[in-house]
């Protein structure tokens, strides 16, 4: 084990132990960010795959530059808010437990989104002619499933689940509506699972879980364990379906793992974490042509319908400097380097870290369903910052604004603290 891995795993362990302190907010942004990246870097430097390589100083510098920028942005907001009063978690939970929300708007939003989801799902099926789960090669057919416009409402799945979870936990009584909401959640999960797309399932579960952590006392060690088991089961059940036609240990051999085949089960989680960093480190050394906003503002080009024509006109490669086709993600920060080079890695992550921290302190100073929902989404972005640039995706922006607007509308005057 390298010195880098040792330092990272020690840091990760110490931060985990800090959760044992009474009153600790486990989702505070800086702690969460360091936890994620110390673990990811520690794993990556183990070099357990033949696809991994020894990084140059430039690659290390380019990786640490956005990480430090994010933390500096968080620190600036921390200093600004250092002497301002904030609510404790227990106070927030108690106050919000007694608060009143407009349950009619929440129910109607859940129902309307579900109807749009089902209609879009059926239209897409009729146009495309199949659902990925029921094809001969589900792992391949899932990639390009969907049509422009309707696909946006299909990807509103996280908002449907989130609003449903809020309704079940926050709204008092209304048992008939709760039964309807439960059916909506179940139907949404089943139909979306047929698409074999795991990321937004994880998004929905984690954002709901983080919000409920602040909104209620539903979380205890037993419930957290149940949620984690369910989350892992969902992820691996989809993986099983996607790779059901392959031989056992397929991923182990194709990933050129250097460990014993007895531990082949760690291949997928290990490679899905470390290859993001490896691709980033490899690509920053190979990239000399910058795109000046094409990828940072991807959601705008996608919304206008010129995303693919623009990429074709500029002859842009989808995956520059990729090590292997089996793993094609680069961490959240690569798009900023691809667009603006070193300046992009210094400035944009700083702004992002400031936004994360600002949202956190707004939630702590004026806790309500809206401020909690916004920070829960940002906390998810932090958790998966080692993976993809989700903040540039149209589907993410769409869900973000739906959740922001609806949770803003359901707040009553009695529901605002601070």
Secondary structure by P-SEA (a helix, b strand, c coil): ccaaaaaaaaaaaaaaaaccccccccccaaaaaaaaaaaaaaaaaccccccbbbbcaaaaaaaaaaaaaaaaaaaaaaaaaccbbbbcaaaaaaaaaacccaaaaaaaaaaaaaaaaaaaaaaaaaaaccccccccccccccccccccaaaaaaaaaaaaaaaaaaaacccccaaaaaaaaaaaaaaaaaaaaaacccaaaaaaaaaaaaaaaaccccccaaaaaaaaaaaaaaaaaaaaaaacccccaaaaaaaccccccccccaaaaaaacaaaaaaaaaaaacccccccccccaaaaaaaacaaaaaaaaacccccccccccccccccccaaaaacccccccccaaaaaaaaaaaaaaaaaacccaaaaaaaaaaaaaaaacccccccccaaaaaaaaaaaaaaaaacccccccc
